[in-house]
Amino acid sequence: MKITEVRLRHLNMDLVAPFTTSFGTFVDKEFILVEVKNGEGLSGWAESVAFSAPWYNEETIKTNWTMLEDFLIPLVLDKEIEHPRDVSDMFSHIRKNNMAKSAIEGAIWDLYAKEKNIPLSMALGGELEKIDVGISIGIQKTVPELLAKIEAGLKDGYKRIKMKIQPGWDVDVIREVRNRYPDIPIMADANSAYRLKDIELLKQLDQFDLMMIEQPLSSDDIVDHATLQAEIKTPICLDESVHSVEDARKALELGSCKIINIKIGRVGGLTEAMKIHELCKERNVPVWCGGMLESGVGRAHNIALTTLDNFTMPGDTAASANYWHQDIIQPEVTVNDGVITVPKAAGIGYEVDYAAVDEFTSYSKRYTNK
């Protein structure tokens, strides 16, 4: 294929409700929407999941825009690309900047699937026609508010509840949740809020029969996680520590975790995400797909990836309406009894709503070699 045009759009969408983690509270989401076109005018879509400030990793919207404009777009514009898998090799000499890389690689994957007239899930080798999903609940002001959100998620049929934790909002809160709901699947996500000195506190989580504790220690650590995993029964799931298949291999060999959360943007794109999936499948390590407050475009990519057969745990891809007053795709992502039916239309399987995109776009720029 040949990419003849790339368009970047800066969007800002208000969340339905504030979402609080140990990083801070989000009331909206700024992001870059990437559109690539071929010579016939067919479009492929993806989004950058970087935030406006470097809370999650070192990337931001502004750094992503610069990387895309100055380095990544010139590498793919008007170049013959045999297969989307080749894009990660084309970017390999550029260090890090995984979210920027993922944004343009994902758009090229979508375009490739549309050129082949097949769903993106099929292009990735996915087989599942329905995927189980859970819901992620941010830190609340009070325990009753948390319990009310959990109750609403259970009524909607979500297959597991992920609750954010941080020092001071952890053991006692989970105890109250377990007392109310003794049997539901629960996981705790710490977003790197603890250190190895907190090991005695983290050991207390073993009493609650959690599915996992996600990323309890530093975002750049796999050594201390191995020490912690040897001391607790609760499975550790790594998120921020895994940026590549090599990171995943090292973490598994050290015994740093028993589960891995695969986020497309964090690892640099769908190609690397599939490599991590295959490694974990070979090692009998389950994986699931995490969320980054994506719009419908990003959610569609997550859905396609989750159709691979080692995604055996419910992911974070909740319905569009859980997060957005209006999404930028039609139809919006819907969940029925905790299950998403994988779309069968070509590419990401959803139509981009241009009117909504225009409404949320603050500025855009088009790149061609003409």
KERO-14912 format. One line per 5 residues: their letters; for each residue z, x, y of C-alpha. Coordinates in pm, whole numbers, plus 50000, padded with zeros to 5 digits. Each point is the difference from the previous one (the first is absolute). Layout:
<recs>
a	Z X Y | ...;
</recs>
This chain:
<recs>
mkite	50000 50000 50000 | 49966 50102 50364 | 50246 49901 50275 | 49796 49936 50314 | 50278 49861 50221;
vrlrh	50379 50005 50022 | 50204 49778 50229 | 50371 50048 50071 | 50206 49716 50141 | 50359 50019 50126;
lnmdl	50180 49676 49908 | 50348 49865 50068 | 50136 49702 49803 | 50337 49832 50048 | 50217 49958 49691;
vapft	50131 49655 49908 | 50353 50144 50006 | 50152 50344 50076 | 50000 50237 49703 | 50288 50252 49989;
tsfgt	50027 50313 49785 | 50208 50317 50030 | 49718 50127 50227 | 50043 49722 50254 | 49884 49647 50080;
fvdke	49636 49891 50024 | 49895 49691 50195 | 49627 50073 49992 | 49755 50235 49835 | 49743 50215 50175;
filve	49732 50141 49774 | 49645 50130 49986 | 49738 49785 49831 | 49707 50203 49864 | 49652 49856 49945;
vknge	49718 50204 49847 | 49639 49883 49979 | 49696 50103 49802 | 49639 49987 50115 | 49965 49636 49892;
glsgw	50294 49896 50218 | 50240 49936 49712 | 50363 50067 50099 | 50294 50154 49815 | 50355 49954 50130;
aesva	50339 50170 49977 | 50298 50069 50221 | 50228 50286 50091 | 50363 49926 49913 | 50144 50255 50245;
fsapw	50262 49869 50240 | 50013 50048 50376 | 50267 50272 49962 | 50064 50250 49716 | 50280 49804 49830;
yneet	49858 49991 49650 | 49813 50331 50000 | 49849 50237 50256 | 49696 49780 50070 | 49962 49749 50283;
iktnw	49726 49767 50121 | 49901 50250 50268 | 49985 50297 49761 | 49798 49791 49754 | 49751 49902 50269;
tmled	49958 50367 50098 | 49958 50111 49639 | 49746 49728 49931 | 49802 50058 50318 | 50001 50379 50010;
flipl	50000 50097 49633 | 49957 49731 49735 | 49725 49779 50140 | 49770 50299 50064 | 50042 50098 49634;
vldke	49862 49669 49869 | 49767 49874 50272 | 49636 50013 49888 | 50096 50201 49692 | 49875 49912 49652;
iehpr	50304 49890 49799 | 49938 49966 49629 | 50328 49820 49926 | 50320 49915 50194 | 50189 50239 49772;
dvsdm	49815 50283 50177 | 50155 49914 50337 | 50339 50149 49912 | 49826 50326 49910 | 49814 49993 50333;
fshir	50339 49974 50174 | 50185 50249 49779 | 49989 50290 50248 | 50193 49791 50254 | 50372 50016 49934;
knnma	50216 49689 49984 | 49901 49712 50234 | 49988 49783 49689 | 50011 49667 50182 | 49699 50091 50213;
ksaie	49811 50119 49692 | 50091 49687 49807 | 49877 49769 50276 | 49643 50125 49997 | 49988 50065 49625;
gaiwd	50115 49642 49936 | 49729 49858 50223 | 49741 50203 49808 | 50137 49869 49668 | 49964 49644 50132;
lyake	49643 50065 50115 | 49913 50158 49664 | 50128 49694 49812 | 49801 49770 50228 | 49684 50205 49948;
knipl	50054 49963 49625 | 50086 49631 50049 | 50324 50035 49803 | 50366 49946 50089 | 50185 50309 50120;
smalg	50240 49954 49710 | 49711 50038 49756 | 49870 50307 50186 | 50344 50158 49951 | 50005 49917 49629;
gelek	50257 49723 50031 | 50023 49733 49734 | 50277 49761 50102 | 49892 49665 50141 | 50348 49904 50117;
idvgi	50274 50228 50133 | 50373 49945 50032 | 50151 50065 50340 | 50345 50020 50152 | 50137 49969 50349;
sigiq	50156 50264 50223 | 50289 49889 50219 | 50115 50209 50293 | 50359 50067 50103 | 50153 49681 50140;
ktvpe	50271 49946 50258 | 50225 49824 49750 | 50028 49957 49624 | 49947 49620 50023 | 49668 50066 50176;
llaki	49902 50239 49721 | 50095 49746 49734 | 49795 49734 50177 | 49692 50226 50000 | 50050 50079 49632;
eaglk	50030 49630 49922 | 49677 49930 50185 | 49822 50279 49811 | 50123 49865 49667 | 49885 49649 50088;
dgykr	49655 50145 50071 | 50004 50149 49650 | 49997 50370 50088 | 50052 50212 49688 | 50252 50241 50148;
ikmki	50206 50048 50313 | 50000 50329 50189 | 50279 50037 50251 | 50024 50280 50252 | 50327 50193 50009;
qpgwd	50162 50264 50217 | 50351 50150 50032 | 50234 49712 50081 | 49755 49743 49861 | 49992 50084 49631;
vdvir	50262 49965 49724 | 50199 49708 50140 | 49684 49816 50101 | 49835 50045 49659 | 50323 49884 49836;
evrnr	49984 49674 50193 | 49635 49956 49908 | 50075 50063 49632 | 50292 49759 50006 | 49767 49730 50130;
ypdip	49702 50098 49782 | 50123 50174 49684 | 49667 50009 49818 | 49714 50039 50249 | 49798 50325 50016;
imada	50127 50196 50301 | 49914 50341 50133 | 50148 50189 50294 | 49788 50202 50243 | 50185 50267 50197;
nsayr	49706 50156 50188 | 50164 50347 49979 | 50326 49883 50160 | 50237 50195 49770 | 50076 50360 49904;
lkdie	50129 50161 49684 | 50351 49997 50147 | 49984 49620 49959 | 49972 50030 49623 | 50331 49825 49926;
llkql	49897 49703 50212 | 49656 49987 49835 | 50162 50007 49656 | 50161 49668 50086 | 49656 49839 49994;
dqfdl	49990 50040 49621 | 50227 49698 49959 | 49740 49762 50145 | 49719 50039 49743 | 49737 50076 50265;
mmieq	49636 50048 49903 | 50005 50318 50209 | 50118 50165 50318 | 49702 50107 50205 | 49996 50331 50188;
plssd	50375 50045 50048 | 49981 50362 50122 | 49787 50202 50244 | 49632 49922 50036 | 49899 50359 49922;
divdh	50230 50044 49700 | 49947 50000 49626 | 50270 50252 49900 | 50309 49808 50113 | 49850 49681 49859;
atlqa	49995 50170 49659 | 50369 50082 50037 | 50076 49644 50102 | 49794 49843 49720 | 50193 50204 49743;
eiktp	50325 49853 50138 | 49909 49631 50029 | 49870 49743 49754 | 49800 49803 50256 | 49637 50116 49992;
iclde	49889 50184 50311 | 49660 49905 50140 | 49833 50251 50228 | 49800 49890 50301 | 49990 50231 50303;
svhsv	50036 50314 49784 | 49669 49950 49818 | 49687 50075 50203 | 49767 50109 49719 | 49954 50012 49626;
edark	50145 50352 50010 | 50316 49872 50167 | 50023 49731 49733 | 49956 50256 49719 | 50273 50225 50138;
alelg	50240 49711 50055 | 49953 49876 49645 | 50038 50346 49849 | 50322 50055 50195 | 50136 49660 49899;
sckii	50025 49890 50364 | 49911 49639 49926 | 49915 49748 49730 | 49766 49783 50210 | 49745 50073 50273;
nikig	49896 49775 50287 | 49633 50059 50083 | 49900 49931 50359 | 49631 50054 50068 | 50048 50130 50353;
rvggl	50285 50232 49912 | 49803 50183 49731 | 49673 50029 50190 | 49789 49725 49852 | 49898 49802 49695;
teamk	49863 50302 49813 | 50332 50187 50011 | 50189 49678 49927 | 49799 49958 49680 | 50075 50359 49899;
ihelc	50373 49936 50037 | 49961 49678 49802 | 49831 50185 49714 | 50260 50279 49996 | 50284 49748 49985;
kernv	49821 49803 49729 | 49972 50318 49789 | 50374 50065 50051 | 50101 49636 49931 | 50138 49971 50352;
pvwcg	49957 49658 50161 | 49854 49967 50350 | 49980 49727 50260 | 49824 49958 50333 | 50208 50021 50316;
gmles	49928 49838 50333 | 49981 50131 50356 | 49991 49673 50198 | 49624 49988 49952 | 49768 49737 50136;
gvgra	49788 49809 49752 | 49747 50284 49979 | 50263 50244 49878 | 50150 49736 49772 | 49659 49948 49841;
hnial	49980 50371 49917 | 50350 49985 49849 | 49901 49702 49787 | 49692 50181 49868 | 50201 50311 49910;
ttldn	50270 49796 49826 | 49746 49872 49745 | 50022 50338 49822 | 50190 49963 49677 | 50302 50224 50063;
ftmpg	50110 49794 50300 | 50258 49831 49779 | 50258 49919 50268 | 49961 49742 50280 | 49881 50155 50325;
dtaas	50067 49927 50367 | 49681 49806 50073 | 50156 49675 50115 | 49802 49716 50158 | 49845 50048 50343;
anywh	50215 49717 50139 | 50317 50194 49920 | 49912 50245 50274 | 49726 49866 50231 | 49957 49690 50214;
qdiiq	49628 50055 49941 | 49837 50259 49776 | 49659 50161 50058 | 49844 49894 49669 | 49877 49671 49856;
pevtv	50140 49867 49783 | 50339 50154 50063 | 50190 50158 49710 | 50197 49729 49822 | 50259 50022 49723;
ndgvi	50061 49728 49743 | 50317 50029 49790 | 50015 50372 50070 | 49639 50060 49894 | 49687 50097 50195;
tvpka	49666 49908 49849 | 49769 50297 50047 | 49694 49906 50206 | 49664 50029 49827 | 49774 50032 50305;
agigy	49836 50336 50068 | 50206 50273 50164 | 50353 49918 50108 | 49930 49638 49914 | 50097 49850 50335;
evdya	49789 49940 50311 | 50109 50172 50319 | 50072 49743 50273 | 49815 50152 50294 | 50149 49753 50249;
avdef	50353 50097 49896 | 49909 50369 50006 | 49868 49963 50354 | 50313 49814 50106 | 50233 50276 49879;
tsysk	49784 50297 50105 | 50110 50191 50311 | 49714 50250 49990 | 49728 50125 49769 | 49742 50276 49972;
rytnk	49672 50029 49811 | 49870 50324 49848 | 49639 50070 49905 | 49770 50302 50008 | 49740 49812 50204;
</recs>
